[in-house]
Amino acid sequence: MKPLAIVTGVGPGTGAAIVRRFHEGGYQVAMLARNADRLAAMANELPDAFAVPCDVADAGSLLAVLDGIETRAGAPKVVVHNAVGGAFGSFLEMEPEVLERNFQVNVMALMHIARWAAPRMEAGGGGALIVTGNTSALRGKARFAAFAPTKAAQRILAESIARTMGPRGVHVAYLVIDAVIDLQWQRKNNPDKPDDYFCRPVDIADEVWHLAHQPKSAWTFLAEVRPYAENW
């Protein structure tokens, strides 16, 4: 049986690119997202990928679908938590409920996924849990009040998980994407920007693949990617 990768947040950009990279690399891939139609279309295209419609903010539903994935495909070798809850506005503009919802997607879902997956990976001889983040995990800008706190907490949680599971053979890594990702809506919002301004989802997926397959003697926890032409 092919090894299993589970990917949350399979949208049209980074999530889909990660699915394709692991599928091309010989994995069967369980795809989690709320958009069932998008997942079904990808499953029809990729014979070893299967759709698992799910809202990761619903802990009961999330754990039920993870158990279903295991019944169908076995324990995971790689899990990529790419699902993201985001909203933009100052703390005066954003309702507290928005922060709470984003916390459920970005932090609590990671907690549930890790508690489910890590023991199974350890029992299976090792694995990798990769979390995709962004610059908000490192700083709090004014209009990121309902988002940045959740990504910072996500990064710290991932580090705590890494310190527990690393010695047990499970690699946990946090990938900061300090970039505008090359998506159709981002192109529309930035019509005057050159190609070098954007970070391609396929290149992000390659870095996720790299992190998931590093040798044990040189595991990375915190990695960061950005377009080469960015003015630091």
KEVEXGU-141198 format. One record per residue (C-alpha): residue number from 1; residue in one letter; chain; y, z, x. Coordinates in Angstrom, 3 decimals. Layout:
<nodes>
[node NUM,A,A,[Y,Z,X]]
...
</nodes>
This chain:
<nodes>
[node 1,M,A,[0.000,0.000,0.000]]
[node 2,K,A,[3.479,-0.826,1.239]]
[node 3,P,A,[5.771,2.116,2.075]]
[node 4,L,A,[8.176,3.141,-0.664]]
[node 5,A,A,[11.962,3.276,-0.489]]
[node 6,I,A,[13.978,4.782,-3.323]]
[node 7,V,A,[17.599,3.635,-3.666]]
[node 8,T,A,[20.074,5.180,-6.091]]
[node 9,G,A,[23.294,3.518,-7.187]]
[node 10,V,A,[22.007,-0.053,-7.159]]
[node 11,G,A,[25.161,-1.939,-8.094]]
[node 12,P,A,[26.197,-5.485,-7.171]]
[node 13,G,A,[27.391,-4.556,-3.666]]
[node 14,T,A,[26.049,-2.015,-1.194]]
[node 15,G,A,[23.193,-0.791,-3.379]]
[node 16,A,A,[21.823,-4.271,-3.988]]
[node 17,A,A,[22.162,-5.124,-0.298]]
[node 18,I,A,[20.207,-2.010,0.680]]
[node 19,V,A,[17.446,-2.914,-1.764]]
[node 20,R,A,[17.213,-6.422,-0.335]]
[node 21,R,A,[17.139,-5.142,3.264]]
[node 22,F,A,[14.258,-2.774,2.642]]
[node 23,H,A,[12.426,-5.330,0.525]]
[node 24,E,A,[12.729,-7.848,3.354]]
[node 25,G,A,[11.538,-5.143,5.755]]
[node 26,G,A,[8.241,-4.750,3.950]]
[node 27,Y,A,[8.948,-1.906,1.542]]
[node 28,Q,A,[8.370,-1.608,-2.144]]
[node 29,V,A,[11.675,-0.423,-3.565]]
[node 30,A,A,[12.397,1.746,-6.585]]
[node 31,M,A,[15.886,0.900,-7.842]]
[node 32,L,A,[17.858,3.550,-9.731]]
[node 33,A,A,[21.063,2.864,-11.665]]
[node 34,R,A,[22.418,3.108,-15.192]]
[node 35,N,A,[22.693,-0.664,-15.673]]
[node 36,A,A,[19.204,-1.635,-16.863]]
[node 37,D,A,[20.009,-5.348,-17.151]]
[node 38,R,A,[21.154,-5.617,-13.531]]
[node 39,L,A,[18.058,-3.797,-12.321]]
[node 40,A,A,[15.771,-6.012,-14.410]]
[node 41,A,A,[17.355,-9.139,-12.961]]
[node 42,M,A,[16.796,-7.899,-9.412]]
[node 43,A,A,[13.223,-6.879,-10.197]]
[node 44,N,A,[12.536,-10.400,-11.447]]
[node 45,E,A,[13.886,-11.787,-8.191]]
[node 46,L,A,[12.193,-9.338,-5.803]]
[node 47,P,A,[8.454,-8.961,-6.412]]
[node 48,D,A,[8.105,-5.581,-4.664]]
[node 49,A,A,[11.158,-3.993,-6.268]]
[node 50,F,A,[11.043,-2.294,-9.644]]
[node 51,A,A,[13.728,-1.077,-12.016]]
[node 52,V,A,[14.164,2.585,-12.888]]
[node 53,P,A,[17.163,2.948,-15.238]]
[node 54,C,A,[18.555,6.435,-14.800]]
[node 55,D,A,[21.732,8.501,-14.808]]
[node 56,V,A,[21.379,10.631,-11.682]]
[node 57,A,A,[23.852,13.146,-13.121]]
[node 58,D,A,[21.191,14.099,-15.684]]
[node 59,A,A,[18.927,16.352,-13.627]]
[node 60,G,A,[16.067,16.388,-16.125]]
[node 61,S,A,[16.023,12.610,-16.415]]
[node 62,L,A,[16.330,12.183,-12.653]]
[node 63,L,A,[13.373,14.416,-11.865]]
[node 64,A,A,[11.276,12.785,-14.587]]
[node 65,V,A,[11.851,9.291,-13.216]]
[node 66,L,A,[11.146,10.457,-9.665]]
[node 67,D,A,[7.783,11.801,-10.833]]
[node 68,G,A,[7.155,8.485,-12.563]]
[node 69,I,A,[7.970,6.584,-9.381]]
[node 70,E,A,[5.471,8.693,-7.457]]
[node 71,T,A,[2.779,8.020,-10.043]]
[node 72,R,A,[3.391,4.301,-9.741]]
[node 73,A,A,[4.059,3.850,-6.015]]
[node 74,G,A,[3.234,7.056,-4.162]]
[node 75,A,A,[5.493,9.352,-2.168]]
[node 76,P,A,[8.634,7.844,-0.613]]
[node 77,K,A,[9.063,7.094,3.063]]
[node 78,V,A,[12.811,6.494,2.720]]
[node 79,V,A,[15.336,7.647,0.132]]
[node 80,V,A,[18.897,6.314,0.091]]
[node 81,H,A,[21.340,8.211,-2.123]]
[node 82,N,A,[24.000,5.574,-2.706]]
[node 83,A,A,[25.041,6.521,-6.249]]
[node 84,V,A,[28.670,7.573,-6.383]]
[node 85,G,A,[30.939,9.157,-8.944]]
[node 86,G,A,[34.595,8.456,-8.307]]
[node 87,A,A,[37.999,8.643,-9.958]]
[node 88,F,A,[41.486,8.489,-8.535]]
[node 89,G,A,[44.540,10.565,-9.297]]
[node 90,S,A,[46.259,13.746,-8.200]]
[node 91,F,A,[44.957,17.165,-9.210]]
[node 92,L,A,[47.718,17.245,-11.847]]
[node 93,E,A,[46.611,13.932,-13.333]]
[node 94,M,A,[42.828,14.332,-13.311]]
[node 95,E,A,[41.048,16.495,-15.841]]
[node 96,P,A,[38.747,19.123,-14.308]]
[node 97,E,A,[35.814,17.587,-16.171]]
[node 98,V,A,[36.146,14.463,-14.021]]
[node 99,L,A,[35.697,16.493,-10.853]]
[node 100,E,A,[32.693,18.218,-12.404]]
[node 101,R,A,[31.073,14.900,-13.365]]
[node 102,N,A,[31.609,13.480,-9.873]]
[node 103,F,A,[30.127,16.643,-8.392]]
[node 104,Q,A,[26.989,16.124,-10.468]]
[node 105,V,A,[26.534,12.567,-9.168]]
[node 106,N,A,[27.539,13.067,-5.555]]
[node 107,V,A,[26.296,16.565,-4.784]]
[node 108,M,A,[23.885,17.939,-7.374]]
[node 109,A,A,[21.914,14.689,-7.562]]
[node 110,L,A,[21.506,14.832,-3.780]]
[node 111,M,A,[20.295,18.422,-4.073]]
[node 112,H,A,[17.693,17.505,-6.700]]
[node 113,I,A,[16.563,14.366,-4.862]]
[node 114,A,A,[16.243,16.167,-1.538]]
[node 115,R,A,[14.289,19.080,-3.018]]
[node 116,W,A,[11.923,16.571,-4.624]]
[node 117,A,A,[11.582,14.094,-1.762]]
[node 118,A,A,[11.743,16.142,1.442]]
[node 119,P,A,[8.519,18.134,0.935]]
[node 120,R,A,[6.681,14.945,0.051]]
[node 121,M,A,[7.977,13.220,3.170]]
[node 122,E,A,[6.992,16.183,5.310]]
[node 123,A,A,[3.499,16.183,3.814]]
[node 124,G,A,[3.258,12.451,4.497]]
[node 125,G,A,[4.116,12.751,8.170]]
[node 126,G,A,[7.862,12.154,8.040]]
[node 127,G,A,[10.536,10.043,6.446]]
[node 128,A,A,[14.261,9.512,6.140]]
[node 129,L,A,[16.931,10.566,3.664]]
[node 130,I,A,[20.116,8.535,4.093]]
[node 131,V,A,[23.303,9.349,2.178]]
[node 132,T,A,[26.143,6.832,1.947]]
[node 133,G,A,[29.593,8.367,2.053]]
[node 134,N,A,[33.136,7.372,2.880]]
[node 135,T,A,[36.300,8.633,4.499]]
[node 136,S,A,[36.898,11.035,1.611]]
[node 137,A,A,[34.113,13.164,3.087]]
[node 138,L,A,[36.475,13.909,5.983]]
[node 139,R,A,[39.930,14.206,4.400]]
[node 140,G,A,[41.629,14.925,1.089]]
[node 141,K,A,[44.363,12.466,0.148]]
[node 142,A,A,[46.614,13.240,-2.796]]
[node 143,R,A,[45.081,10.793,-5.262]]
[node 144,F,A,[41.495,11.695,-4.317]]
[node 145,A,A,[41.576,15.211,-5.779]]
[node 146,A,A,[38.648,14.587,-8.158]]
[node 147,F,A,[36.620,12.685,-5.565]]
[node 148,A,A,[37.160,13.867,-1.972]]
[node 149,P,A,[36.004,17.450,-2.623]]
[node 150,T,A,[32.667,16.133,-3.878]]
[node 151,K,A,[32.140,13.830,-0.898]]
[node 152,A,A,[33.025,16.603,1.557]]
[node 153,A,A,[30.538,18.884,-0.180]]
[node 154,Q,A,[27.976,16.081,-0.124]]
[node 155,R,A,[28.355,15.695,3.644]]
[node 156,I,A,[27.990,19.423,4.252]]
[node 157,L,A,[24.961,19.614,1.965]]
[node 158,A,A,[23.366,16.692,3.810]]
[node 159,E,A,[23.946,18.473,7.124]]
[node 160,S,A,[22.333,21.640,5.804]]
[node 161,I,A,[19.342,19.621,4.624]]
[node 162,A,A,[19.160,17.912,8.020]]
[node 163,R,A,[19.064,21.251,9.854]]
[node 164,T,A,[16.144,22.379,7.708]]
[node 165,M,A,[14.159,19.157,7.589]]
[node 166,G,A,[14.792,17.631,11.030]]
[node 167,P,A,[12.383,19.979,12.823]]
[node 168,R,A,[9.862,19.155,10.098]]
[node 169,G,A,[9.983,15.432,10.837]]
[node 170,V,A,[12.363,14.281,8.098]]
[node 171,H,A,[15.479,12.501,9.341]]
[node 172,V,A,[18.628,13.091,7.278]]
[node 173,A,A,[21.718,11.033,8.042]]
[node 174,Y,A,[25.173,10.658,6.496]]
[node 175,L,A,[26.859,7.259,6.770]]
[node 176,V,A,[30.645,7.265,6.429]]
[node 177,I,A,[31.861,3.854,5.264]]
[node 178,D,A,[35.502,3.777,6.377]]
[node 179,A,A,[36.262,0.390,4.885]]
[node 180,V,A,[37.096,-1.711,1.885]]
[node 181,I,A,[33.725,-3.148,0.896]]
[node 182,D,A,[33.597,-6.881,0.286]]
[node 183,L,A,[33.186,-6.978,-3.498]]
[node 184,Q,A,[34.621,-9.381,-6.039]]
[node 185,W,A,[36.940,-6.798,-7.578]]
[node 186,Q,A,[38.139,-5.703,-4.132]]
[node 187,R,A,[38.935,-9.306,-3.243]]
[node 188,K,A,[40.898,-9.579,-6.476]]
[node 189,N,A,[42.812,-6.397,-5.688]]
[node 190,N,A,[43.522,-7.561,-2.118]]
[node 191,P,A,[44.159,-11.307,-2.469]]
[node 192,D,A,[46.218,-11.578,0.723]]
[node 193,K,A,[43.760,-9.817,3.009]]
[node 194,P,A,[41.769,-11.854,5.559]]
[node 195,D,A,[37.976,-11.781,5.709]]
[node 196,D,A,[38.154,-9.414,8.685]]
[node 197,Y,A,[39.695,-6.759,6.438]]
[node 198,F,A,[36.476,-6.268,4.479]]
[node 199,C,A,[33.110,-4.712,5.351]]
[node 200,R,A,[30.153,-6.791,4.167]]
[node 201,P,A,[27.482,-5.010,2.084]]
[node 202,V,A,[24.740,-6.765,4.045]]
[node 203,D,A,[26.061,-5.256,7.281]]
[node 204,I,A,[26.221,-1.794,5.741]]
[node 205,A,A,[22.612,-2.260,4.616]]
[node 206,D,A,[21.601,-3.147,8.165]]
[node 207,E,A,[23.094,0.131,9.392]]
[node 208,V,A,[21.243,2.080,6.702]]
[node 209,W,A,[18.027,0.371,7.849]]
[node 210,H,A,[18.814,1.254,11.458]]
[node 211,L,A,[19.414,4.924,10.636]]
[node 212,A,A,[16.188,5.112,8.660]]
[node 213,H,A,[14.168,3.779,11.610]]
[node 214,Q,A,[15.667,5.561,14.614]]
[node 215,P,A,[13.270,7.085,17.171]]
[node 216,K,A,[12.889,10.847,16.879]]
[node 217,S,A,[14.330,11.477,20.324]]
[node 218,A,A,[17.732,10.118,19.261]]
[node 219,W,A,[18.347,10.783,15.591]]
[node 220,T,A,[21.895,10.376,14.285]]
[node 221,F,A,[23.243,12.667,11.581]]
[node 222,L,A,[26.842,11.490,11.156]]
[node 223,A,A,[27.453,7.744,11.525]]
[node 224,E,A,[30.600,5.789,10.708]]
[node 225,V,A,[31.226,2.076,10.150]]
[node 226,R,A,[34.446,0.112,9.772]]
[node 227,P,A,[35.545,-3.523,10.195]]
[node 228,Y,A,[36.276,-4.414,13.815]]
[node 229,A,A,[39.763,-5.735,13.043]]
[node 230,E,A,[41.005,-2.493,11.496]]
[node 231,N,A,[44.080,-1.072,13.186]]
[node 232,W,A,[43.140,2.501,14.104]]
</nodes>
